Amino acid sequence: MEGKMNAYLIGKMSITDQARYDNYKRLTPDIVKAHGGRFISREGQKFLLEGEAESRRVVIVEFPSVEAAQKFYNSEEYTKARHLREGAADEMQLFIVEGMDN
């Protein structure tokens, strides 16, 4: 039997307004959970193995599928939360990576 493919939403950003970002951070866990997701890493220390060091924060969220991750990102609730992040972080990268069969 073929397993389902999880998907990982990965965000990299530099925080420019911690208070505003904290407001965004308070809202996202419930929205992530409502879309079947869970945080894998949010505040964890990074350990550089190769390449050049960077100071951007890295967030990893696991979803049951690419579709679930996309629904989360495009949801009305997350769109409202995302507006709080605007002006709180720059050098933003956010992407979805498809996992392997489980």
C-alpha positions as CSV (number, residue, x, y, z in Angstrom):
1,M,0.0,0.0,0.0
2,E,1.4,3.4,-1.0
3,G,1.8,5.9,1.8
4,K,0.8,9.5,1.8
5,M,3.3,12.2,1.1
6,N,3.8,14.8,3.8
7,A,4.8,18.3,2.9
8,Y,7.0,20.7,4.7
9,L,6.4,24.5,4.7
10,I,9.8,26.1,5.2
11,G,10.2,29.7,6.1
12,K,13.4,31.8,6.3
13,M,13.3,35.4,7.5
14,S,15.1,38.2,9.3
15,I,13.0,39.7,12.2
16,T,13.0,43.5,12.1
17,D,10.2,44.2,14.6
18,Q,10.1,41.6,17.3
19,A,6.9,42.9,19.0
20,R,5.0,42.8,15.8
21,Y,6.4,39.3,14.9
22,D,5.4,38.1,18.4
23,N,1.8,39.0,17.6
24,Y,2.0,37.0,14.4
25,K,3.6,34.1,16.2
26,R,0.7,33.9,18.8
27,L,-1.9,33.5,16.0
28,T,-0.2,30.9,13.8
29,P,-0.2,27.7,16.0
30,D,-4.0,27.4,16.1
31,I,-4.2,28.1,12.3
32,V,-1.5,25.5,11.5
33,K,-3.3,22.9,13.7
34,A,-6.7,23.6,12.1
35,H,-5.1,22.7,8.7
36,G,-3.6,19.4,10.0
37,G,-0.1,20.9,10.4
38,R,2.4,20.8,13.2
39,F,5.6,22.8,13.9
40,I,8.8,20.8,13.5
41,S,11.1,23.6,14.3
42,R,10.3,27.2,15.2
43,E,12.9,28.6,17.5
44,G,15.6,25.9,17.4
45,Q,19.3,26.7,17.3
46,K,20.9,26.2,13.9
47,F,24.2,24.3,13.4
48,L,26.0,25.1,10.2
49,L,27.5,22.1,8.5
50,E,28.4,23.6,5.1
51,G,28.2,26.9,3.3
52,E,28.1,30.4,4.7
53,A,26.4,31.2,8.0
54,E,23.3,33.3,7.9
55,S,21.3,34.9,10.7
56,R,17.8,34.3,9.3
57,R,15.3,32.5,11.4
58,V,14.2,29.1,10.0
59,V,10.7,27.7,10.6
60,I,9.6,24.2,9.5
61,V,5.9,23.1,9.6
62,E,4.8,19.6,8.6
63,F,1.4,19.1,6.8
64,P,-0.2,15.9,5.6
65,S,0.1,16.9,2.0
66,V,1.1,19.7,-0.4
67,E,-2.6,20.5,-0.8
68,A,-3.0,21.0,3.0
69,A,0.0,23.3,3.1
70,Q,-1.4,25.4,0.3
71,K,-4.9,25.5,1.9
72,F,-3.2,26.7,5.1
73,Y,-1.3,29.4,3.3
74,N,-4.3,30.6,1.3
75,S,-6.8,30.4,4.2
76,E,-8.6,33.6,5.3
77,E,-7.2,33.1,8.8
78,Y,-3.6,32.9,7.8
79,T,-4.0,35.7,5.3
80,K,-5.0,37.9,8.3
81,A,-2.1,36.7,10.4
82,R,0.3,37.2,7.5
83,H,-0.5,40.9,7.4
84,L,0.9,41.1,11.0
85,R,4.1,39.6,9.7
86,E,4.4,42.3,7.0
87,G,6.7,45.0,8.4
88,A,8.0,42.6,11.1
89,A,10.3,40.5,8.9
90,D,12.3,40.9,5.7
91,E,14.5,38.7,3.6
92,M,11.5,36.4,3.6
93,Q,11.5,33.1,1.8
94,L,8.6,30.7,2.2
95,F,8.3,27.5,0.2
96,I,6.7,24.0,0.3
97,V,8.9,20.9,0.0
98,E,7.1,17.6,-0.8
99,G,8.2,14.8,1.5
100,M,8.8,11.1,0.7
101,D,6.3,8.3,1.0
102,N,5.6,7.3,4.6
